[in-house]
Amino acid sequence: MLTYAIRRLFLSIPTLLFISFVIFMLLQLAPGDPMAQVPLTVPPEVKQKMREALGVGEPALVQYWKWLVQVFWIEPQVAIDAMFGTNWSEGKQRVISWQTRSPVMDIVIQRIPQTLWVVGVAYVVAILIALPIGIYSAYRQYSVFDQAGTFVTMIGFSIPPFFTGPLLIVIFSVQLGWFPSIYDTTHVVNDWASFKEQLQQMIMPVMVLALQITAMLSRYMRASMLDNLGQDYVRTARAKGLSESAVVLVHVLRNSMIPVVTVIALGIPSIFGGAIITENVFKVNGIGQLLLTWLFANDLPGVMTLTFIFAVLIVLFNLIADILYGLLDPRIRYD
């Protein structure tokens, strides 16, 4: 297993390099000008100097090479400096956002906690709700519970966040006044009272995201359970006198989790990617809103770095899902 994981990690390097090059070239072809937001009163010669300082006028391959060096060499040194208090990276040029003139990774690190508070909690809540619903719906197929679960999941699939978000704001913020309509990103949790305020402002965006994720995961779980409940080994286990709970929760559930693990693992990178629509509806100052801001500003270094981080997470969690296959199914071997 360890040899397989190391081999996959080495093979992912050229894959990630190819992905980064494709993303970079696509962004180069995108319309827009990073100097478009500069006031019209700025003289053209000053704008030209600003372009040269940002490296905009250089050839595309030169820009790509500089970005690679900054991401793979300078940024790791900065991380080591932060961990051990050294200054090896002092004076070296980092990946700078064209819009804010600040290091991109510093901005991303500042936004990640807000995204994890909302999107991460929503993902955990959705998993805890979806798996039991999918298991029981499959075991009690066509029951009232199964039909009600199917109805709710269809709603979760059908209604987009840009509708459910404002709807919850109107009901719970405007009409009832239970929860704040805008997420306060400056709020600091340092005691029980501030923690309760954090929970209050998280409830509505978490509800919007958890509804969609629960709908998806519960249907996958139900379908996988139904596929395994009709297998011969289930009838054999029952014929041997095993209790129904042991048959369903040990034998059937373990085999049913194999495809569901893929869905869960591949969905984890979306946590760090944020939820663009939900974060904008509730004014959550997270990664999703940051990506949208940089896209509108044609901030090539920011968009490039964020999309590459998403690609790394997807490759990494693909590997984790494959390893979990071997843990869940003894028949799978990577030797």
Secondary structure as a PSIPRED ss2 file (coil, helix, strand):
# PSIPRED VFORMAT (PSIPRED V4.0)

   1 M C   1.000  0.000  0.000
   2 L H   0.000  1.000  0.000
   3 T H   0.000  1.000  0.000
   4 Y H   0.000  1.000  0.000
   5 A H   0.000  1.000  0.000
   6 I H   0.000  1.000  0.000
   7 R H   0.000  1.000  0.000
   8 R H   0.000  1.000  0.000
   9 L H   0.000  1.000  0.000
  10 F H   0.000  1.000  0.000
  11 L H   0.000  1.000  0.000
  12 S H   0.000  1.000  0.000
  13 I H   0.000  1.000  0.000
  14 P H   0.000  1.000  0.000
  15 T H   0.000  1.000  0.000
  16 L H   0.000  1.000  0.000
  17 L H   0.000  1.000  0.000
  18 F H   0.000  1.000  0.000
  19 I H   0.000  1.000  0.000
  20 S H   0.000  1.000  0.000
  21 F H   0.000  1.000  0.000
  22 V H   0.000  1.000  0.000
  23 I H   0.000  1.000  0.000
  24 F H   0.000  1.000  0.000
  25 M H   0.000  1.000  0.000
  26 L H   0.000  1.000  0.000
  27 L H   0.000  1.000  0.000
  28 Q H   0.000  1.000  0.000
  29 L H   0.000  1.000  0.000
  30 A C   1.000  0.000  0.000
  31 P C   1.000  0.000  0.000
  32 G C   1.000  0.000  0.000
  33 D C   1.000  0.000  0.000
  34 P C   1.000  0.000  0.000
  35 M C   1.000  0.000  0.000
  36 A C   1.000  0.000  0.000
  37 Q C   1.000  0.000  0.000
  38 V C   1.000  0.000  0.000
  39 P C   1.000  0.000  0.000
  40 L C   1.000  0.000  0.000
  41 T C   1.000  0.000  0.000
  42 V C   1.000  0.000  0.000
  43 P C   1.000  0.000  0.000
  44 P H   0.000  1.000  0.000
  45 E H   0.000  1.000  0.000
  46 V H   0.000  1.000  0.000
  47 K H   0.000  1.000  0.000
  48 Q H   0.000  1.000  0.000
  49 K H   0.000  1.000  0.000
  50 M H   0.000  1.000  0.000
  51 R H   0.000  1.000  0.000
  52 E H   0.000  1.000  0.000
  53 A H   0.000  1.000  0.000
  54 L H   0.000  1.000  0.000
  55 G C   1.000  0.000  0.000
  56 V C   1.000  0.000  0.000
  57 G C   1.000  0.000  0.000
  58 E C   1.000  0.000  0.000
  59 P C   1.000  0.000  0.000
  60 A H   0.000  1.000  0.000
  61 L H   0.000  1.000  0.000
  62 V H   0.000  1.000  0.000
  63 Q H   0.000  1.000  0.000
  64 Y H   0.000  1.000  0.000
  65 W H   0.000  1.000  0.000
  66 K H   0.000  1.000  0.000
  67 W H   0.000  1.000  0.000
  68 L H   0.000  1.000  0.000
  69 V H   0.000  1.000  0.000
  70 Q H   0.000  1.000  0.000
  71 V H   0.000  1.000  0.000
  72 F H   0.000  1.000  0.000
  73 W H   0.000  1.000  0.000
  74 I H   0.000  1.000  0.000
  75 E H   0.000  1.000  0.000
  76 P H   0.000  1.000  0.000
  77 Q H   0.000  1.000  0.000
  78 V H   0.000  1.000  0.000
  79 A H   0.000  1.000  0.000
  80 I H   0.000  1.000  0.000
  81 D H   0.000  1.000  0.000
  82 A H   0.000  1.000  0.000
  83 M H   0.000  1.000  0.000
  84 F H   0.000  1.000  0.000
  85 G C   1.000  0.000  0.000
  86 T C   1.000  0.000  0.000
  87 N C   1.000  0.000  0.000
  88 W C   1.000  0.000  0.000
  89 S C   1.000  0.000  0.000
  90 E C   1.000  0.000  0.000
  91 G C   1.000  0.000  0.000
  92 K C   1.000  0.000  0.000
  93 Q C   1.000  0.000  0.000
  94 R C   1.000  0.000  0.000
  95 V C   1.000  0.000  0.000
  96 I E   0.000  0.000  1.000
  97 S C   1.000  0.000  0.000
  98 W C   1.000  0.000  0.000
  99 Q C   1.000  0.000  0.000
 100 T C   1.000  0.000  0.000
 101 R C   1.000  0.000  0.000
 102 S C   1.000  0.000  0.000
 103 P E   0.000  0.000  1.000
 104 V H   0.000  1.000  0.000
 105 M H   0.000  1.000  0.000
 106 D H   0.000  1.000  0.000
 107 I H   0.000  1.000  0.000
 108 V H   0.000  1.000  0.000
 109 I H   0.000  1.000  0.000
 110 Q H   0.000  1.000  0.000
 111 R H   0.000  1.000  0.000
 112 I H   0.000  1.000  0.000
 113 P H   0.000  1.000  0.000
 114 Q H   0.000  1.000  0.000
 115 T H   0.000  1.000  0.000
 116 L H   0.000  1.000  0.000
 117 W H   0.000  1.000  0.000
 118 V H   0.000  1.000  0.000
 119 V H   0.000  1.000  0.000
 120 G H   0.000  1.000  0.000
 121 V H   0.000  1.000  0.000
 122 A H   0.000  1.000  0.000
 123 Y H   0.000  1.000  0.000
 124 V H   0.000  1.000  0.000
 125 V H   0.000  1.000  0.000
 126 A H   0.000  1.000  0.000
 127 I H   0.000  1.000  0.000
 128 L H   0.000  1.000  0.000
 129 I H   0.000  1.000  0.000
 130 A H   0.000  1.000  0.000
 131 L H   0.000  1.000  0.000
 132 P H   0.000  1.000  0.000
 133 I H   0.000  1.000  0.000
 134 G H   0.000  1.000  0.000
 135 I H   0.000  1.000  0.000
 136 Y H   0.000  1.000  0.000
 137 S H   0.000  1.000  0.000
 138 A H   0.000  1.000  0.000
 139 Y H   0.000  1.000  0.000
 140 R C   1.000  0.000  0.000
 141 Q C   1.000  0.000  0.000
 142 Y C   1.000  0.000  0.000
 143 S C   1.000  0.000  0.000
 144 V H   0.000  1.000  0.000
 145 F H   0.000  1.000  0.000
 146 D H   0.000  1.000  0.000
 147 Q H   0.000  1.000  0.000
 148 A H   0.000  1.000  0.000
 149 G H   0.000  1.000  0.000
 150 T H   0.000  1.000  0.000
 151 F H   0.000  1.000  0.000
 152 V H   0.000  1.000  0.000
 153 T H   0.000  1.000  0.000
 154 M H   0.000  1.000  0.000
 155 I H   0.000  1.000  0.000
 156 G H   0.000  1.000  0.000
 157 F H   0.000  1.000  0.000
 158 S H   0.000  1.000  0.000
 159 I C   1.000  0.000  0.000
 160 P C   1.000  0.000  0.000
 161 P H   0.000  1.000  0.000
 162 F H   0.000  1.000  0.000
 163 F H   0.000  1.000  0.000
 164 T H   0.000  1.000  0.000
 165 G H   0.000  1.000  0.000
 166 P H   0.000  1.000  0.000
 167 L H   0.000  1.000  0.000
 168 L H   0.000  1.000  0.000
 169 I H   0.000  1.000  0.000
 170 V H   0.000  1.000  0.000
 171 I H   0.000  1.000  0.000
 172 F H   0.000  1.000  0.000
 173 S H   0.000  1.000  0.000
 174 V H   0.000  1.000  0.000
 175 Q H   0.000  1.000  0.000
 176 L C   1.000  0.000  0.000
 177 G C   1.000  0.000  0.000
 178 W C   1.000  0.000  0.000
 179 F C   1.000  0.000  0.000
 180 P C   1.000  0.000  0.000
 181 S C   1.000  0.000  0.000
 182 I C   1.000  0.000  0.000
 183 Y C   1.000  0.000  0.000
 184 D C   1.000  0.000  0.000
 185 T C   1.000  0.000  0.000
 186 T C   1.000  0.000  0.000
 187 H C   1.000  0.000  0.000
 188 V C   1.000  0.000  0.000
 189 V C   1.000  0.000  0.000
 190 N C   1.000  0.000  0.000
 191 D C   1.000  0.000  0.000
 192 W H   0.000  1.000  0.000
 193 A H   0.000  1.000  0.000
 194 S H   0.000  1.000  0.000
 195 F H   0.000  1.000  0.000
 196 K H   0.000  1.000  0.000
 197 E H   0.000  1.000  0.000
 198 Q H   0.000  1.000  0.000
 199 L H   0.000  1.000  0.000
 200 Q H   0.000  1.000  0.000
 201 Q H   0.000  1.000  0.000
 202 M H   0.000  1.000  0.000
 203 I H   0.000  1.000  0.000
 204 M H   0.000  1.000  0.000
 205 P H   0.000  1.000  0.000
 206 V H   0.000  1.000  0.000
 207 M H   0.000  1.000  0.000
 208 V H   0.000  1.000  0.000
 209 L H   0.000  1.000  0.000
 210 A H   0.000  1.000  0.000
 211 L H   0.000  1.000  0.000
 212 Q H   0.000  1.000  0.000
 213 I H   0.000  1.000  0.000
 214 T H   0.000  1.000  0.000
 215 A H   0.000  1.000  0.000
 216 M H   0.000  1.000  0.000
 217 L H   0.000  1.000  0.000
 218 S H   0.000  1.000  0.000
 219 R H   0.000  1.000  0.000
 220 Y H   0.000  1.000  0.000
 221 M H   0.000  1.000  0.000
 222 R H   0.000  1.000  0.000
 223 A H   0.000  1.000  0.000
 224 S H   0.000  1.000  0.000
 225 M H   0.000  1.000  0.000
 226 L H   0.000  1.000  0.000
 227 D H   0.000  1.000  0.000
 228 N H   0.000  1.000  0.000
 229 L H   0.000  1.000  0.000
 230 G C   1.000  0.000  0.000
 231 Q C   1.000  0.000  0.000
 232 D H   0.000  1.000  0.000
 233 Y H   0.000  1.000  0.000
 234 V H   0.000  1.000  0.000
 235 R H   0.000  1.000  0.000
 236 T H   0.000  1.000  0.000
 237 A H   0.000  1.000  0.000
 238 R H   0.000  1.000  0.000
 239 A H   0.000  1.000  0.000
 240 K C   1.000  0.000  0.000
 241 G C   1.000  0.000  0.000
 242 L C   1.000  0.000  0.000
 243 S C   1.000  0.000  0.000
 244 E H   0.000  1.000  0.000
 245 S H   0.000  1.000  0.000
 246 A H   0.000  1.000  0.000
 247 V H   0.000  1.000  0.000
 248 V H   0.000  1.000  0.000
 249 L H   0.000  1.000  0.000
 250 V H   0.000  1.000  0.000
 251 H H   0.000  1.000  0.000
 252 V H   0.000  1.000  0.000
 253 L H   0.000  1.000  0.000
 254 R H   0.000  1.000  0.000
 255 N H   0.000  1.000  0.000
 256 S H   0.000  1.000  0.000
 257 M H   0.000  1.000  0.000
 258 I H   0.000  1.000  0.000
 259 P H   0.000  1.000  0.000
 260 V H   0.000  1.000  0.000
 261 V H   0.000  1.000  0.000
 262 T H   0.000  1.000  0.000
 263 V H   0.000  1.000  0.000
 264 I H   0.000  1.000  0.000
 265 A H   0.000  1.000  0.000
 266 L H   0.000  1.000  0.000
 267 G H   0.000  1.000  0.000
 268 I H   0.000  1.000  0.000
 269 P H   0.000  1.000  0.000
 270 S H   0.000  1.000  0.000
 271 I H   0.000  1.000  0.000
 272 F H   0.000  1.000  0.000
 273 G H   0.000  1.000  0.000
 274 G C   1.000  0.000  0.000
 275 A C   1.000  0.000  0.000
 276 I H   0.000  1.000  0.000
 277 I H   0.000  1.000  0.000
 278 T H   0.000  1.000  0.000
 279 E H   0.000  1.000  0.000
 280 N H   0.000  1.000  0.000
 281 V H   0.000  1.000  0.000
 282 F C   1.000  0.000  0.000
 283 K C   1.000  0.000  0.000
 284 V C   1.000  0.000  0.000
 285 N C   1.000  0.000  0.000
 286 G C   1.000  0.000  0.000
 287 I H   0.000  1.000  0.000
 288 G H   0.000  1.000  0.000
 289 Q H   0.000  1.000  0.000
 290 L H   0.000  1.000  0.000
 291 L H   0.000  1.000  0.000
 292 L H   0.000  1.000  0.000
 293 T H   0.000  1.000  0.000
 294 W H   0.000  1.000  0.000
 295 L H   0.000  1.000  0.000
 296 F H   0.000  1.000  0.000
 297 A C   1.000  0.000  0.000
 298 N C   1.000  0.000  0.000
 299 D C   1.000  0.000  0.000
 300 L H   0.000  1.000  0.000
 301 P H   0.000  1.000  0.000
 302 G H   0.000  1.000  0.000
 303 V H   0.000  1.000  0.000
 304 M H   0.000  1.000  0.000
 305 T H   0.000  1.000  0.000
 306 L H   0.000  1.000  0.000
 307 T H   0.000  1.000  0.000
 308 F H   0.000  1.000  0.000
 309 I H   0.000  1.000  0.000
 310 F H   0.000  1.000  0.000
 311 A H   0.000  1.000  0.000
 312 V H   0.000  1.000  0.000
 313 L H   0.000  1.000  0.000
 314 I H   0.000  1.000  0.000
 315 V H   0.000  1.000  0.000
 316 L H   0.000  1.000  0.000
 317 F H   0.000  1.000  0.000
 318 N H   0.000  1.000  0.000
 319 L H   0.000  1.000  0.000
 320 I H   0.000  1.000  0.000
 321 A H   0.000  1.000  0.000
 322 D H   0.000  1.000  0.000
 323 I H   0.000  1.000  0.000
 324 L H   0.000  1.000  0.000
 325 Y H   0.000  1.000  0.000
 326 G H   0.000  1.000  0.000
 327 L H   0.000  1.000  0.000
 328 L H   0.000  1.000  0.000
 329 D C   1.000  0.000  0.000
 330 P C   1.000  0.000  0.000
 331 R C   1.000  0.000  0.000
 332 I C   1.000  0.000  0.000
 333 R C   1.000  0.000  0.000
 334 Y C   1.000  0.000  0.000
 335 D C   1.000  0.000  0.000
